Amino acid sequence: MKRIIGFFISSLLFCTLSAQDDRFACNGDLIITLYGNNFGNTNAHNISVTEDQATFNDLTTFFNLQVNSTAFNSVDRYIYGIAGENVIRLRSNGLFDNLGKPSYFPTSVASFAGDFDEKGIYWI
């Protein structure tokens, strides 16, 4: 019996981890966040792409977190996403902050894409 594991690709980000602190530095590297349906963790991977191959390199794991709609905020250099109805701030060291449910967030709505504008406003 084959077991099929589905992955949700929540975001493609062109940033890399910063060694100085728990923020991400933006230098053109590609980062993707994925979570498996049955595992309960979100993983960040750096992707190197050649002409005919993409290689996923593990960066960090966010344990017990399934987050989507992730986006990099170039203003403060963190990655943000949605877990349930809460905004989550992802840190490069594998930790995350639950920032709570925004007052404007509607109930029973799924969000699948996120981005920041040049002013640092998160759009989902």
C-alpha positions, -999 to +999 in steps of 0.1 A: +000+000+000+014+033-010+012+062+014+008+096-002+019+126+019+006+159+008+025+191+013+012+226+013+035+251-002+028+282+017+053+307+003+084+313-018+107+338-002+139+352-016+158+355+017+183+336+038+190+332+075+210+358+093+237+346+117+236+378+138+201+375+152+168+357+148+157+376+117+161+367+081+184+386+058+173+393+022+200+386-003+183+368-032+183+333-018+151+313-022+134+300+009+102+280+009+081+269+039+062+236+038+041+216+062+030+180+059-006+172+065+001+146+092+032+159+110+022+192+127+055+209+119+064+236+094+098+234+078+119+261+061+141+251+032+167+270+012+164+259-025+192+259-049+182+256-085+203+245-114+192+241-150+176+207-144+174+202-107+161+219-075+178+209-042+160+215-009+184+223+020+169+222+055+171+255+074+149+252+104+118+235+118+089+252+135+076+224+158+039+219+164+029+246+140+011+244+107+013+279+091+003+291+057+000+325+039+037+332+048+054+363+035+087+380+043+085+415+057+115+435+044+108+463+070+116+441+101+131+410+083+107+384+099+085+359+081+048+361+090+020+336+084-014+325+095-021+295+119-058+291+123-070+326+129-037+339+144-009+358+129+024+341+136+059+356+134+086+331+123+121+336+136+152+322+118+162+301+149+131+279+147+111+299+173+078+317+166+056+343+182+018+340+182+006+376+177-030+367+180-061+372+159-063+406+142-096+424+147-102+426+110-098+389+104-131+372+094-142+339+110-143+307+090-121+319+062-091+300+048-061+320+037-035+306+013-014+335+001+004+364+019+026+393+009+039+425+024+039+459+006+068+483+008+054+499+040+054+466+059+016+460+057+007+423+056-018+413+030-035+379+031 
